[in-house]
Amino acid sequence: MLHDPKSKPALNELQGDSPLNSLARRYYVPLLSFFRKRTRMVRRQIVNYVTSTTPSVPTTPNTLQSRDRWCMKSRPKLAVTGSSARYHFPAAFWGPRGPRSYLATLIRAIALSASLLLAAVAMAQTPIQPSAPQTETKLDTITVNAKRERAILERRVDKFVYGITVTPFEDSIARWQMRTPICPLVAGLSHDDGEYMLSRLSQIATAAGASLAPASCQPNFYVIVTSVPGELIAAWSKRNHFLFGNAGGTKIRRFTTVSTPVRVWYNVQLTDRDGIPCTVRFGIPLCPADGHFAFGTVRDLASVIMLIDARLAKGISFGQLSAYVAMNGLAEIRAPAKVGDAPSILHLFTDPKSAPPLGLSAWDAAYLKAIYHTQQDDKTQLLAVKESMVNDVAP
């Protein structure tokens, strides 16, 4: 098919078989068209900038055409001979800085196309491994879920520890010391039931890290089961005037008149870091001063009195009752204890369905262990107890 020489030639209809025509159709003409368009745009932006900054320069259509005339000189000429059409290329074409070699430009275009082709082949030959990103995504999801679950656990443990621990202002957490080993005494039960409770108390105390006194010792941990706890404690306090230590009358009356299934009384003494009691002069204990990060004086459990009302404790198994007694006797527990939703034996009389059926829960055991395995004179002991519990109860 012949074309009118005056009409615009169609590049895909060229019939020439020469290598130069093939290269022109494939590389030169498209690249030249692209560079020509970009150059026109840049030159017109330059002209607009110059004319805007220097108003004296005329901006007529003829001026713009003369500035763009350089890119028309490099257009290849179409020559039609018979039934074939060929392009004739100039030896050089005009650029923004004058004539440029056609051969050098053609070599650059071929090199650019070859590099792009090699890059595409290399990318196509690279094996795709979708399993690695999926594995990384799965691991990230597991990590995020684990961190979220641990944060929830830390908040629950924090609420549990602060809700059950007695922490007086500027004082340490009370516990049994090595110099004051535990000597339990159980009364009001049959011989077998009493021996069972003593055995469970000893097992729980040993697991927590508390010290136990030998068989023949002076009792300091009293567990009394009675149906008349008020009358019993009143008669006992008359015979022993130091039964409640140096506590005030209001606190003693509240203990003797309260009606709960279990009443607990703690006698606490102040000692130095080595467990030696502070010297008392004129009723005032003289103890070492506190430091910035440590207490000079710690609070030790000297004796514990626990009265169990047999009328209100009906239906409770001895395993649960022994665990409840150990939990309240080995640590100074707040009354009433704010347990929250934590699994604890302290639910025994407030929410029996939530209490562990076999005694101490994992949270209770972790709490007692933390009380006896953290530094008592450390002012941040409560935080250490919480951290130890989280590590023990975390799945």
C-alpha positions as CSV (number, residue, x, y, z in Angstrom):
1,M,0.0,0.0,0.0
2,L,1.4,3.4,-1.0
3,H,1.2,6.5,1.1
4,D,0.8,10.1,0.2
5,P,4.2,11.8,0.7
6,K,2.3,14.7,2.2
7,S,0.4,12.6,4.7
8,K,1.8,11.4,8.0
9,P,3.4,8.0,7.6
10,A,2.3,5.0,9.7
11,L,5.3,3.4,11.4
12,N,3.7,0.0,11.6
13,E,3.2,-0.1,7.8
14,L,6.8,0.3,6.8
15,Q,7.8,-2.5,4.4
16,G,11.6,-1.9,4.5
17,D,13.6,-4.9,5.6
18,S,16.9,-3.2,6.3
19,P,18.4,-3.4,9.8
20,L,18.3,0.3,10.1
21,N,14.6,0.5,9.4
22,S,14.0,-2.3,12.0
23,L,16.0,-0.5,14.6
24,A,14.2,2.7,13.8
25,R,10.8,1.2,14.2
26,R,11.8,-0.5,17.5
27,Y,14.1,2.0,19.3
28,Y,14.9,5.2,17.6
29,V,11.5,6.7,16.6
30,P,9.7,6.0,20.0
31,L,12.6,7.3,22.0
32,L,13.0,10.4,19.8
33,S,9.3,11.1,20.1
34,F,9.5,10.8,23.9
35,F,12.5,13.1,24.2
36,R,11.1,15.6,21.7
37,K,7.9,16.0,23.8
38,R,9.8,16.3,27.0
39,T,12.2,18.8,25.5
40,R,9.3,20.9,24.2
41,M,7.7,21.0,27.5
42,V,10.9,22.0,29.3
43,R,11.7,24.7,26.7
44,R,8.3,26.2,27.0
45,Q,8.6,26.3,30.8
46,I,11.9,28.1,30.4
47,V,10.4,30.5,28.0
48,N,7.5,31.2,30.3
49,Y,9.8,31.8,33.2
50,V,12.1,34.1,31.2
51,T,9.1,36.1,29.8
52,S,7.6,36.4,33.2
53,T,10.8,37.7,34.7
54,T,11.8,39.9,31.7
55,P,8.7,41.5,30.2
56,S,10.6,43.1,27.4
57,V,11.1,39.8,25.6
58,P,8.4,39.3,23.0
59,T,6.4,36.1,23.2
60,T,4.8,35.6,19.8
61,P,3.9,32.3,18.2
62,N,6.7,32.8,15.6
63,T,9.2,33.1,18.5
64,L,7.9,29.8,20.1
65,Q,8.0,28.1,16.7
66,S,11.6,29.2,16.1
67,R,12.6,27.9,19.5
68,D,11.1,24.5,18.8
69,R,12.5,24.3,15.3
70,W,15.6,22.5,16.4
71,C,13.6,19.4,17.2
72,M,12.1,19.2,13.8
73,K,15.5,19.0,12.1
74,S,16.1,15.6,13.6
75,R,12.9,14.0,12.1
76,P,13.7,11.2,9.7
77,K,12.5,11.8,6.1
78,L,10.2,9.3,4.5
79,A,11.1,8.4,0.9
80,V,8.6,6.3,-1.1
81,T,10.0,4.4,-4.1
82,G,7.7,2.2,-6.0
83,S,5.8,0.0,-3.6
84,S,8.2,0.4,-0.6
85,A,8.8,3.2,1.8
86,R,12.1,3.9,3.5
87,Y,13.3,6.3,6.1
88,H,16.4,8.4,5.6
89,F,18.1,9.5,8.8
90,P,20.3,12.6,9.1
91,A,23.9,12.1,10.1
92,A,23.1,14.2,13.2
93,F,20.1,15.7,14.9
94,W,19.7,18.9,16.8
95,G,19.5,19.1,20.5
96,P,19.1,21.9,23.0
97,R,22.9,22.5,22.8
98,G,23.4,21.9,19.1
99,P,23.9,18.9,16.8
100,R,24.3,15.5,18.3
101,S,25.6,12.3,16.7
102,Y,22.9,10.0,15.6
103,L,25.1,6.9,16.0
104,A,25.9,7.8,19.7
105,T,22.2,8.4,20.5
106,L,21.3,5.1,18.8
107,I,23.9,3.2,20.8
108,R,22.6,4.7,24.1
109,A,19.0,3.7,23.2
110,I,20.1,0.1,22.4
111,A,22.1,-0.1,25.6
112,L,19.1,1.2,27.6
113,S,16.7,-1.3,26.1
114,A,19.2,-4.1,26.6
115,S,19.6,-3.3,30.3
116,L,15.8,-3.1,30.8
117,L,15.4,-6.4,29.1
118,L,18.1,-8.1,31.3
119,A,16.5,-6.6,34.4
120,A,13.1,-8.0,33.4
121,V,14.6,-11.5,32.7
122,A,16.4,-11.4,36.1
123,M,13.2,-10.5,37.9
124,A,11.2,-13.2,36.1
125,Q,13.8,-15.9,37.0
126,T,13.8,-14.9,40.7
127,P,11.8,-17.6,42.6
128,I,8.8,-16.3,44.5
129,Q,8.6,-17.5,48.1
130,P,5.2,-16.6,49.5
131,S,5.6,-18.8,52.6
132,A,8.2,-16.5,54.3
133,P,6.0,-13.3,54.4
134,Q,3.1,-15.4,55.6
135,T,5.2,-17.0,58.3
136,E,6.5,-13.6,59.4
137,T,2.9,-12.2,59.5
138,K,1.8,-15.2,61.6
139,L,4.6,-14.7,64.0
140,D,3.9,-11.0,64.3
141,T,0.3,-11.8,65.1
142,I,1.2,-14.3,67.7
143,T,3.6,-11.8,69.3
144,V,1.0,-9.1,69.4
145,N,-1.6,-11.4,70.9
146,A,0.9,-12.6,73.5
147,K,1.8,-9.0,74.5
148,R,-1.9,-8.2,74.8
149,E,-2.7,-11.2,76.9
150,R,0.3,-10.5,79.2
151,A,-0.9,-6.9,79.6
152,I,-4.3,-8.1,80.6
153,L,-2.8,-10.5,83.1
154,E,-0.6,-7.8,84.6
155,R,-3.7,-5.6,85.2
156,R,-5.5,-8.5,86.9
157,V,-2.6,-9.4,89.1
158,D,-2.1,-5.8,90.0
159,K,-5.7,-5.5,91.1
160,F,-5.4,-8.8,93.1
161,V,-2.2,-7.9,94.9
162,Y,-3.3,-4.4,95.9
163,G,-6.8,-5.7,96.9
164,I,-5.6,-8.3,99.4
165,T,-2.3,-7.0,100.8
166,V,-2.1,-4.9,104.0
167,T,0.4,-2.1,103.2
168,P,0.6,0.5,105.9
169,F,2.0,3.9,104.9
170,E,5.8,3.8,104.8
171,D,6.0,0.3,106.2
172,S,7.0,-3.1,104.8
173,I,4.7,-6.1,104.1
174,A,4.4,-8.3,107.2
175,R,5.5,-12.0,107.1
176,W,7.0,-14.7,109.4
177,Q,10.7,-14.3,109.9
178,M,13.4,-17.0,110.3
179,R,13.9,-15.9,113.9
180,T,10.2,-16.4,114.5
181,P,9.3,-19.8,113.0
182,I,5.7,-20.8,112.8
183,C,4.3,-23.1,115.5
184,P,0.6,-23.9,114.7
185,L,-2.0,-25.1,117.1
186,V,-5.4,-26.4,116.0
187,A,-8.2,-26.8,118.5
188,G,-11.9,-27.6,118.4
189,L,-11.6,-30.5,115.8
190,S,-11.3,-34.2,116.1
191,H,-7.8,-35.7,116.3
192,D,-7.8,-36.9,112.7
193,D,-9.3,-33.6,111.3
194,G,-6.8,-31.6,113.4
195,E,-3.8,-33.6,112.2
196,Y,-5.0,-33.2,108.6
197,M,-5.2,-29.4,109.0
198,L,-1.8,-29.3,110.6
199,S,-0.3,-31.4,107.8
200,R,-1.8,-29.1,105.1
201,L,-0.6,-26.0,106.9
202,S,2.9,-27.4,107.1
203,Q,2.9,-28.3,103.4
204,I,1.7,-24.9,102.2
205,A,4.1,-23.1,104.5
206,T,7.1,-25.1,103.3
207,A,6.1,-24.6,99.6
208,A,5.8,-20.8,100.2
209,G,9.2,-20.6,101.9
210,A,8.1,-19.9,105.5
211,S,10.1,-21.4,108.4
212,L,8.5,-24.0,110.7
213,A,9.3,-24.6,114.3
214,P,10.2,-28.1,115.6
215,A,7.5,-30.3,117.2
216,S,7.9,-29.1,120.8
217,C,7.4,-25.3,120.5
218,Q,5.5,-22.4,121.9
219,P,2.4,-21.9,119.8
220,N,2.1,-18.6,117.9
221,F,-0.4,-19.5,115.2
222,Y,-3.7,-20.4,116.8
223,V,-6.5,-22.0,114.8
224,I,-9.7,-22.5,116.9
225,V,-13.0,-23.9,115.7
226,T,-15.9,-23.0,118.0
227,S,-19.6,-22.3,117.8
228,V,-19.2,-19.4,120.4
229,P,-16.3,-17.4,119.1
230,G,-17.3,-14.2,120.9
231,E,-17.5,-15.7,124.4
232,L,-14.3,-17.6,123.8
233,I,-12.2,-14.6,122.8
234,A,-13.7,-12.5,125.6
235,A,-12.7,-15.1,128.2
236,W,-9.3,-15.6,126.7
237,S,-8.5,-11.9,126.6
238,K,-9.3,-11.6,130.4
239,R,-6.8,-14.3,131.2
240,N,-4.1,-12.9,128.9
241,H,-3.9,-9.2,128.9
242,F,-1.2,-9.2,126.2
243,L,-3.3,-11.3,123.8
244,F,-3.8,-8.3,121.4
245,G,-0.5,-6.7,121.9
246,N,-0.6,-2.9,122.2
247,A,-3.7,-2.5,120.0
248,G,-6.3,0.1,120.8
249,G,-9.7,-0.6,122.4
250,T,-11.7,0.2,119.2
251,K,-9.8,-2.3,117.1
252,I,-10.2,-5.0,119.8
253,R,-14.0,-4.4,120.2
254,R,-14.5,-4.6,116.5
255,F,-12.7,-8.0,116.4
256,T,-14.6,-9.4,119.3
257,T,-18.1,-8.3,118.1
258,V,-17.9,-8.9,114.3
259,S,-19.9,-11.8,112.9
260,T,-18.0,-13.5,110.1
261,P,-17.2,-17.1,109.5
262,V,-13.5,-16.5,110.1
263,R,-11.9,-13.8,112.3
264,V,-8.2,-13.2,112.0
265,W,-6.0,-11.1,114.4
266,Y,-2.4,-10.2,113.6
267,N,0.2,-9.2,116.2
268,V,3.0,-7.5,114.4
269,Q,6.4,-6.5,115.9
270,L,9.0,-4.1,114.5
271,T,12.5,-5.5,113.9
272,D,15.6,-4.4,112.1
273,R,16.7,-6.0,108.8
274,D,18.4,-8.9,110.7
275,G,15.1,-9.8,112.6
276,I,16.2,-8.3,115.9
277,P,13.3,-6.5,117.7
278,C,13.6,-2.8,118.1
279,T,14.3,-1.4,121.6
280,V,11.3,0.1,123.3
281,R,11.7,3.0,125.7
282,F,8.7,4.7,127.4
283,G,6.4,2.7,125.0
284,I,8.1,4.0,121.9
285,P,10.1,1.6,119.7
286,L,13.6,2.8,118.7
287,C,14.4,1.4,115.3
288,P,17.0,2.2,112.6
289,A,16.1,4.9,110.2
290,D,14.9,4.2,106.7
291,G,17.1,4.8,103.6
292,H,16.1,6.1,100.2
293,F,15.4,2.7,98.8
294,A,15.2,0.4,101.8
295,F,13.4,0.3,105.1
296,G,15.4,0.4,108.2
297,T,12.6,-1.4,110.1
298,V,10.5,-4.3,108.8
299,R,7.2,-5.7,110.1
300,D,7.3,-9.3,111.3
301,L,4.4,-11.5,112.3
302,A,4.8,-12.3,116.0
303,S,1.5,-14.3,116.4
304,V,-1.8,-14.9,114.6
305,I,-5.2,-15.8,116.1
306,M,-7.8,-17.3,113.9
307,L,-11.3,-18.0,115.1
308,I,-13.6,-20.2,112.9
309,D,-17.3,-20.0,113.6
310,A,-18.5,-23.6,113.2
311,R,-22.1,-22.5,112.6
312,L,-21.2,-20.4,109.6
313,A,-18.6,-22.8,108.2
314,K,-20.9,-25.7,107.6
315,G,-20.6,-27.5,104.3
316,I,-17.0,-26.4,103.8
317,S,-14.5,-29.2,103.1
318,F,-11.4,-29.5,105.3
319,G,-9.2,-29.2,102.3
320,Q,-10.7,-25.8,101.4
321,L,-10.8,-24.7,105.0
322,S,-7.1,-25.6,105.5
323,A,-6.1,-23.7,102.4
324,Y,-8.1,-20.7,103.6
325,V,-6.5,-20.8,107.0
326,A,-3.0,-21.0,105.4
327,M,-3.6,-18.2,103.1
328,N,-4.7,-15.9,105.9
329,G,-2.2,-17.1,108.4
330,L,1.0,-16.9,106.3
331,A,0.4,-13.4,105.1
332,E,-1.4,-10.3,106.5
333,I,-4.5,-10.3,104.3
334,R,-6.8,-7.3,104.1
335,A,-10.3,-7.7,105.6
336,P,-12.4,-7.8,103.7
337,A,-10.2,-8.9,100.8
338,K,-11.0,-7.4,97.4
339,V,-10.2,-10.4,95.2
340,G,-12.1,-9.4,92.1
341,D,-12.3,-12.0,89.4
342,A,-9.0,-13.7,90.3
343,P,-9.2,-17.5,91.1
344,S,-8.5,-17.6,94.8
345,I,-9.4,-19.6,97.9
346,L,-10.4,-16.2,99.5
347,H,-13.7,-16.5,97.6
348,L,-14.6,-19.4,100.0
349,F,-17.1,-17.5,102.1
350,T,-18.1,-14.6,99.8
351,D,-18.5,-16.6,96.6
352,P,-18.2,-20.4,97.3
353,K,-18.7,-21.3,93.6
354,S,-15.6,-19.4,92.6
355,A,-13.4,-20.9,95.2
356,P,-11.0,-23.7,94.0
357,P,-12.5,-27.1,95.1
358,L,-9.1,-28.6,96.0
359,G,-7.7,-25.7,98.1
360,L,-5.1,-23.1,97.1
361,S,-5.2,-21.9,93.5
362,A,-2.2,-21.2,91.4
363,W,-2.6,-17.5,92.1
364,D,-2.7,-18.1,95.9
365,A,0.4,-20.2,95.8
366,A,2.2,-17.7,93.6
367,Y,1.3,-14.9,96.0
368,L,2.6,-16.6,99.1
369,K,5.8,-17.6,97.3
370,A,6.3,-14.0,96.2
371,I,5.8,-12.7,99.7
372,Y,8.6,-15.0,101.1
373,H,11.0,-14.7,98.1
374,T,11.2,-11.0,97.7
375,Q,13.3,-8.5,99.7
376,Q,11.2,-7.4,102.7
377,D,13.2,-4.2,103.4
378,D,12.9,-3.1,99.7
379,K,10.5,-0.2,99.3
380,T,9.4,-1.6,96.0
381,Q,8.6,-5.0,97.4
382,L,4.9,-4.8,96.3
383,L,6.0,-4.3,92.7
384,A,8.4,-7.2,93.0
385,V,5.5,-9.4,94.3
386,K,3.3,-8.5,91.4
387,E,6.1,-9.2,88.9
388,S,6.9,-12.6,90.5
389,M,3.2,-13.6,90.4
390,V,2.9,-12.7,86.7
391,N,5.9,-14.8,85.8
392,D,4.5,-17.8,87.8
393,V,0.9,-17.7,86.6
394,A,1.5,-16.7,83.0
395,P,0.8,-19.6,80.6
